[in-house]
Amino acid sequence: MAKRKGNPEIRDMDNDGDEDDIKLQQQIPGTESERNAEIEKKAKSYLMKMRSRKAAGELESEAKDSLIIAMAEAGETHYRHGNIVVDVGEKRTLKVKDENSSDE
């Protein structure tokens, strides 16, 4: 059987956004490290933000795929209307630009 990859503290979260979803590895009695509340709080905060960023990336990827499909169905590789410019490359790469903004 293949070994599961990834940090078990992150992998085993149920993704409902609660800080208590972060499961810590069990300690062997007598080997526990001293608890630092500030570090623990900041680590949990970081893990939650990292999880949110990953979820946002998945949503962005789905939106990108949907736009590429819509462009292909319309037979378009370039679209421009108002400030929005969309270009689809040969390998289904996508470039979307709002000419009034620095975001791409």
C-alpha positions in Angstrom: 0.0 0.0 0.0 1.3 3.5 -0.9 2.4 5.7 2.0 0.1 8.8 2.5 2.0 12.0 1.8 1.6 15.3 3.4 1.6 16.7 6.9 -1.0 14.9 9.0 -1.7 18.1 10.9 -3.0 19.6 7.6 -4.2 16.4 5.8 -6.7 15.3 8.5 -8.6 18.6 8.7 -12.3 18.4 7.8 -12.1 21.9 6.2 -15.0 23.5 8.0 -12.8 26.4 9.0 -12.6 25.8 12.8 -9.3 26.2 14.6 -10.0 23.0 16.5 -9.9 21.0 13.2 -6.1 21.2 13.4 -5.1 17.9 14.9 -1.8 17.6 16.7 0.4 14.6 16.8 0.1 12.6 20.0 3.1 12.9 22.3 4.8 10.1 24.2 4.5 10.8 27.9 7.6 12.6 29.2 8.6 13.9 25.8 6.1 16.8 25.4 7.7 20.1 24.5 6.8 23.2 26.5 3.7 24.9 25.2 4.2 28.4 23.7 0.7 29.9 23.4 1.8 32.7 21.1 3.5 30.4 18.7 0.6 27.9 18.8 -1.9 30.6 18.1 0.1 32.0 15.2 0.7 28.5 13.7 -3.0 27.7 13.8 -3.8 31.1 12.2 -1.2 30.4 9.5 -2.6 26.9 8.8 -6.2 28.4 8.4 -5.0 31.1 6.0 -3.0 28.5 4.0 -6.1 26.3 3.8 -8.2 29.3 2.6 -5.6 30.2 0.0 -5.6 26.7 -1.4 -9.4 26.7 -1.5 -9.4 30.0 -3.3 -6.9 28.6 -5.8 -9.2 25.7 -6.5 -12.1 28.0 -7.2 -9.9 30.2 -9.5 -8.9 27.0 -11.4 -12.5 26.0 -11.9 -13.4 29.5 -13.2 -10.4 29.5 -15.5 -11.4 26.1 -16.9 -15.0 27.3 -17.4 -13.8 30.4 -19.3 -11.5 28.3 -21.5 -14.4 26.0 -22.4 -16.7 28.9 -23.1 -14.0 30.5 -25.4 -13.6 27.1 -27.2 -17.3 26.6 -27.6 -17.6 30.1 -29.1 -14.6 29.4 -31.4 -12.7 32.3 -30.0 -9.0 32.6 -29.0 -9.2 36.4 -28.4 -12.0 38.4 -26.8 -12.2 42.1 -26.0 -15.1 44.1 -24.7 -14.8 47.3 -22.7 -11.8 46.9 -20.4 -11.7 43.1 -20.4 -9.3 41.3 -22.7 -9.1 37.5 -22.8 -6.5 35.5 -24.8 -6.4 31.7 -24.9 -3.0 30.2 -25.9 -2.3 27.1 -28.0 -1.9 24.9 -24.9 -5.1 26.1 -23.3 -3.2 28.8 -21.3 -5.3 31.8 -20.4 -4.5 35.4 -20.0 -7.2 37.7 -18.8 -6.6 41.4 -18.2 -8.7 44.3 -17.0 -7.0 47.3 -18.8 -8.0 49.6 -15.9 -6.4 47.5 -13.3 -2.9 46.0 -12.7 -4.5 42.5 -11.9 -4.2 39.7 -14.4 
